[in-house]
Amino acid sequence: MRELAYLLDGLRCSSCLTENTLWMDLAAGLVECRECGQGALILNDDGEEP
């Protein structure tokens, strides 16, 4: 079974500056810092206009 969340190893959170705490959740379409809780949505740029 595939995991739905992946650790983004070697990256640093831009809010709290903690390294190796960013997780990418493909199912939810977001990246989240497990230290401070800051999150960012992942946009799918497939080249089509809405």
C-alpha positions in Angstrom: 0.0 0.0 0.0 1.3 3.5 -0.9 1.6 6.1 1.7 -0.3 9.3 1.1 2.0 11.6 3.0 5.7 12.0 2.2 8.4 13.7 4.3 10.2 16.4 2.2 13.6 15.6 3.5 16.2 18.4 3.5 13.7 21.3 3.2 13.1 24.0 5.8 9.8 25.6 6.8 9.7 29.3 5.8 7.7 30.2 8.9 9.5 28.5 11.8 12.8 27.7 9.9 12.8 24.1 11.2 14.4 21.6 8.9 12.9 18.2 7.9 9.4 18.9 9.3 7.6 19.4 6.0 5.1 16.7 4.8 3.4 16.6 1.5 -0.1 15.1 1.5 -1.0 14.2 -2.1 -4.6 13.2 -1.3 -5.3 16.5 0.4 -3.2 18.5 -2.0 -1.1 20.3 0.6 2.2 20.7 2.3 2.3 21.1 6.1 4.9 21.8 8.7 4.5 19.3 11.6 6.3 21.8 13.9 4.3 25.0 13.6 1.3 23.8 11.5 1.9 26.2 8.6 0.4 24.8 5.4 0.3 25.5 1.7 -2.0 24.2 -1.0 -0.6 22.4 -4.0 -2.1 23.7 -7.3 -2.3 21.5 -10.3 -1.1 23.5 -13.3 -2.1 21.3 -16.2 -2.2 24.2 -18.7 -5.9 24.5 -19.0 -7.9 27.6 -18.3 -10.9 27.2 -16.0 
